């Protein structure tokens, strides 16, 4: 992947994470509604994450993660370096926050106090979204997307690294296990893989790339205008799939994939400013997963200790500025330490593989 393309993807990834962060933090209970307009684009930001995840997996499976062992270790390190600390972080902050201000942890905004043990146990093994379960993870409402993305890693990995009849049987069984909601959004993730393969093929010239890059921006803006004026597009298969925004997710997912393909074709034109800002962009993007997965339990906890009302300027400074500083600090010991987790999972894999090899 070219440096300017990789840097651009990092910029998009960080921007999407900030949309989710600001969209949630702007809530009335957190910052008195400051920046509430951003909340309308959080669903699209998550779709960007899904497409980008598929794009990146397409790249690493071609370049680095060419064996099932390398693929499994890298995916586990990527997820657990942030997901496991996030679960522990949520448990601790929710427990302290509820002891201080139980009235602020309410079902009105999605918090469920019953079955907390099951919530966190399911989150650790990413079964919190299988079939129609839709299990929350304390105050960490964004954790739902990991219950989708992890299974896309599993399904795609099993299919790509298996062969013969077993490939189809195993893939089908996993899809049956996770259920229709997760499977229904899988094509959006797959279109990211397809976008990488089209980009890597070199068959999109600069002229077509420019049409795809700029045209996708225009169409995404038109799509957002249409939703604002006429409401979301009607969902398909709503009887079987409990995803009311699925049609919009598909439209945005396809347009984002086209956008990435287009940029890859014409990105050299933007290489100057992108490479000049490469270091700060990559540093910010290195905290993306942490910002996404830690921000809600953190800002919710802050409501229990901040003495001012949500509309006060000091509260907003704490919620936006203070929380972001804390999140970047947390990233230093989570996703920026993926190598530590990678070594751990590699040793764990070898530990289990040795008895199997001896038995043979």
C-alpha positions in Angstrom: 0.0 0.0 0.0 1.4 3.4 -1.0 2.4 5.7 1.8 0.0 8.5 0.8 -2.9 6.0 0.7 -2.0 4.5 4.1 -1.8 8.1 5.5 -5.1 9.1 4.0 -6.8 6.0 5.5 -5.3 6.9 8.9 -6.8 10.4 8.5 -10.2 9.0 7.6 -10.1 6.5 10.5 -9.2 9.2 13.0 -11.9 11.5 11.6 -14.5 8.7 11.9 -13.5 8.1 15.5 -13.8 11.8 16.4 -17.3 11.9 14.8 -18.4 9.1 17.2 -16.6 10.7 20.1 -18.1 14.2 19.5 -21.5 12.7 18.6 -21.8 10.9 21.9 -20.2 13.5 24.0 -22.5 16.2 22.7 -25.4 14.5 24.4 -27.5 16.6 26.8 -26.5 14.6 29.8 -22.8 14.9 29.0 -22.2 18.3 27.4 -25.6 19.9 27.2 -26.1 19.3 23.5 -23.0 21.1 22.3 -22.2 19.7 18.8 -25.4 17.7 18.6 -25.4 17.9 14.8 -22.5 15.5 14.6 -24.5 12.8 16.2 -26.4 12.4 13.0 -23.3 11.0 11.3 -22.2 8.4 13.8 -23.9 5.5 12.0 -22.0 6.4 8.8 -18.8 6.6 10.8 -19.2 3.0 12.0 -19.9 2.0 8.4 -16.6 3.6 7.4 -14.9 1.5 10.1 -16.4 -1.7 8.7 -15.3 -0.9 5.1 -11.8 0.2 6.2 -11.5 -3.0 8.3 -12.1 -5.1 5.3 -9.7 -3.0 3.2 -7.0 -3.4 5.7 -7.5 -7.2 6.1 -7.3 -7.5 2.3 -4.0 -5.8 2.5 -2.4 -7.6 5.4 -3.5 -11.0 4.1 -1.7 -10.3 0.9 1.4 -8.8 2.5 2.0 -10.0 6.0 -0.6 -12.3 7.5 -0.2 -15.1 4.9 -0.6 -18.0 7.3 -3.5 -18.9 9.6 -1.2 -18.6 12.6 0.0 -15.1 11.7 -3.5 -14.0 10.9 -5.0 -15.3 14.1 -2.2 -13.8 16.3 -2.4 -10.4 14.7 -6.2 -10.2 14.9 -6.3 -11.4 18.5 -3.6 -8.8 19.4 -5.4 -6.0 17.6 -8.7 -6.7 19.4 -7.7 -7.7 22.9 -5.0 -5.0 23.2 -8.0 -2.6 23.5 -11.1 -4.6 24.0 -10.0 -6.4 27.2 -8.7 -3.2 28.9 -11.9 -1.5 27.8 -14.1 -4.1 29.5 -12.1 -3.8 32.7 -12.1 0.0 32.5 -15.9 0.0 32.0 -16.5 -2.3 34.9 -14.4 -0.2 37.2 -15.8 3.2 36.2 -19.4 2.0 36.1 -19.1 0.5 39.6 -17.6 3.7 41.0 -19.9 6.0 39.0 -23.1 4.1 40.1 -21.9 4.2 43.7 -21.6 8.0 43.5 -24.6 8.9 41.3 -26.8 5.8 40.6 -29.5 8.2 39.1 -27.1 9.0 36.2 -26.9 5.4 35.0 -30.3 5.0 33.4 -32.1 2.9 30.8 -33.2 6.1 29.1 -29.9 6.3 27.3 -29.3 2.5 27.1 -27.7 1.4 30.3 -29.0 -1.9 31.7 -28.2 -2.8 35.3 -29.5 -6.3 35.2 -27.2 -9.2 34.1 -24.0 -7.2 34.3 -21.9 -10.3 34.8 -23.3 -11.8 31.6 -22.9 -8.6 29.7 -19.2 -8.4 30.4 -18.6 -12.2 30.0 -20.2 -12.1 26.6 -18.2 -9.1 25.6 -14.9 -10.8 26.4 -15.7 -13.6 23.9 -17.6 -11.3 21.5 -20.9 -13.1 21.6 -22.8 -10.1 22.8 -24.5 -9.5 19.4 -25.1 -13.0 18.1 -28.6 -13.6 16.6 -31.0 -11.1 18.2 -29.2 -10.9 21.6 -28.1 -7.2 21.3 -26.5 -7.4 24.8 -25.0 -4.1 26.0 -21.7 -3.8 27.8 -22.5 -1.6 30.8 -22.1 2.1 29.7 -19.9 1.1 26.8 -22.7 1.2 24.1 -20.3 1.3 21.2 -18.9 -2.1 22.0 -21.7 -3.7 19.9 -19.6 -3.2 16.7 -16.9 -5.5 18.0 -19.5 -8.2 18.2 -19.8 -7.9 14.5 -16.3 -7.1 13.3 -14.6 -10.0 15.2 -16.8 -12.5 13.5 -16.0 -11.0 10.1 -12.3 -11.7 10.9 -13.2 -15.3 11.9 -15.5 -16.0 8.9 -13.1 -14.5 6.4 -10.1 -16.2 7.9 -11.7 -19.6 8.0 -12.8 -19.3 4.4 -9.5 -18.1 3.1 -7.3 -20.5 5.0 -9.4 -23.6 4.6 -9.8 -25.6 1.4 -12.2 -28.0 -0.2 -15.6 -28.9 1.2 -14.5 -28.0 4.8 -14.2 -24.3 3.7 -17.9 -24.1 2.9 -19.1 -26.2 5.8 -17.1 -24.3 8.4 -18.0 -20.9 7.0 -21.7 -21.8 6.9 -21.6 -23.2 10.5 -20.1 -20.0 11.8 -22.6 -17.9 10.0 -25.4 -20.0 11.5 -23.9 -19.5 14.9 -23.7 -15.7 14.8 -27.1 -15.2 13.2 -28.8 -13.0 10.6 -27.9 -9.5 12.0 -24.2 -10.1 11.8 -24.3 -11.9 8.5 -26.5 -9.1 7.0 -23.8 -6.5 7.4 -20.9 -8.9 6.3 -21.2 -7.7 2.7 -20.4 -4.2 3.8 -17.2 -5.4 5.4 -16.4 -7.6 2.3 -16.8 -4.6 0.0 -13.8 -3.2 1.8 -11.8 -6.3 0.9 -13.0 -6.0 -2.7 -12.0 -2.3 -2.7 -8.4 -3.2 -1.7 -8.2 -5.9 -4.4 -9.5 -3.5 -7.1 -7.0 -0.9 -5.9 -4.1 -3.4 -5.9 -4.9 -4.6 -9.4 -4.0 -1.2 -10.8 -6.8 -1.4 -13.3 -8.4 1.9 -12.2 -6.7 4.8 -14.0 -6.5 8.3 -12.8 -9.4 9.5 -14.8 -11.8 6.9 -13.5 -10.2 7.3 -10.0 -11.0 11.0 -10.0 -14.6 10.2 -10.9 -14.8 7.6 -8.1 -13.1 9.8 -5.5 -15.0 13.1 -6.1 -18.2 11.4 -7.3 -18.5 9.4 -4.1 -18.2 12.6 -2.0 -21.0 14.2 -4.0 -23.2 11.1 -3.7 -22.6 10.8 0.1 -23.5 14.4 0.6 -26.6 13.9 -1.5 -27.5 10.8 0.5 -27.2 12.8 3.7 -29.3 15.6 2.3 -32.0 13.0 1.2 -32.1 11.4 4.7 -32.4 14.9 6.4 -35.3 15.8 4.0 -37.1 12.5 3.5 -35.9 10.2 6.3 -33.9 7.0 6.1 -34.3 4.7 3.2 -36.7 1.8 3.9 -34.9 -1.3 5.3 -34.9 -4.6 3.5 -35.7 -7.9 5.2 -36.7 -6.1 8.4 -38.8 -9.2 9.3 -35.6 -11.3 9.6 -32.9 -8.6 10.3 -33.3 -6.2 13.2 -31.3 -3.4 11.5 -33.5 -0.5 10.6 -30.7 1.5 8.9 -29.3 -1.4 6.9 -30.2 0.1 3.5 -28.4 3.3 4.3 -25.5 1.3 5.6 -25.2 -0.5 2.3 -25.4 2.7 0.3 -22.7 4.4 2.4 -20.5 1.3 2.5 -20.4 1.0 -1.3 -19.7 4.7 -1.7 -16.9 4.7 0.9 -15.4 1.7 -0.9 -15.5 3.6 -4.2 -13.9 6.5 -2.5 -11.0 4.5 -1.3 -10.4 2.9 -4.7 -10.6 6.4 -6.3 -8.1 7.9 -3.8 -5.7 5.0 -4.4 -5.7 5.9 -8.1 -5.2 9.7 -7.7 -3.6 9.9 -4.3 -0.2 10.8 -5.7 -1.7 14.3 -6.3 -2.2 14.7 -2.6 1.0 13.1 -1.5 2.7 16.5 -0.7 0.5 17.7 2.1 -0.3 14.2 3.3 3.3 13.1 3.7 4.1 16.5 5.3 1.5 15.8 8.0 2.2 12.0 8.1 3.7 11.9 11.6 0.9 13.7 13.4 -1.8 11.9 11.4 -0.3 8.5 12.2 0.2 9.4 15.9 -3.5 10.5 16.2 -4.7 7.4 14.2 -2.7 5.3 16.7 -5.3 6.2 19.3 -8.4 5.7 17.2 -9.5 2.3 18.6 -9.0 3.5 22.2 -10.9 6.8 21.6 -13.7 4.8 20.1 -13.9 2.1 22.7 -13.2 4.0 25.9 -14.9 7.4 25.5 -18.4 6.5 26.6 -17.6 4.9 30.0 -15.1 7.7 30.6 -17.5 10.6 29.8 -20.4 8.9 31.6 -18.2 8.6 34.7 -17.1 12.2 34.5 -20.8 13.2 34.8 -20.7 11.8 38.4 -17.7 13.9 39.5 -18.0 17.1 37.5 -19.7 19.7 39.8 -21.1 21.9 37.1 -24.3 21.4 35.0 -23.8 19.9 31.5 -24.3 23.3 29.8 -21.5 25.0 31.8 -18.4 25.8 29.8 -16.2 24.1 32.4 -18.1 20.8 32.0 -17.8 21.0 28.2 -14.1 21.6 28.6 -13.7 18.5 30.7 -15.9 16.4 28.5 -14.3 17.3 25.2 -10.7 18.4 26.1 -10.1 16.6 29.3 -11.6 13.3 28.1 -9.6 13.4 24.9 -6.3 13.9 26.8 -7.1 11.0 29.0 -8.0 8.8 26.0 -4.7 9.6 24.3 -2.9 8.7 27.5 -4.8 5.4 27.7 -3.8 4.6 24.1 -0.2 4.6 25.1 -0.8 1.4 27.1 -3.4 -0.2 24.9 -3.2 -0.2 21.1 0.3 1.3 20.9 1.4 -1.8 22.8 0.0 -4.3 20.3 3.4 -5.9 19.9 3.3 -7.0 23.6 0.0 -8.7 23.0 1.2 -10.2 19.7 4.1 -11.9 21.5 1.8 -13.1 24.2 -0.6 -14.7 21.7 2.2 -16.1 19.7 3.6 -17.9 22.7 0.1 -19.0 23.7 -0.4 -20.5 20.2 3.0 -22.3 20.4 2.1 -23.6 23.9 -1.0 -25.3 22.5 0.5 -26.3 19.2 3.4 -28.2 20.8 1.3 -31.0 22.4 -0.7 -31.4 19.1 2.6 -31.8 17.2 3.9 -34.3 19.7 0.7 -36.3 19.5 1.1 -36.6 15.7 
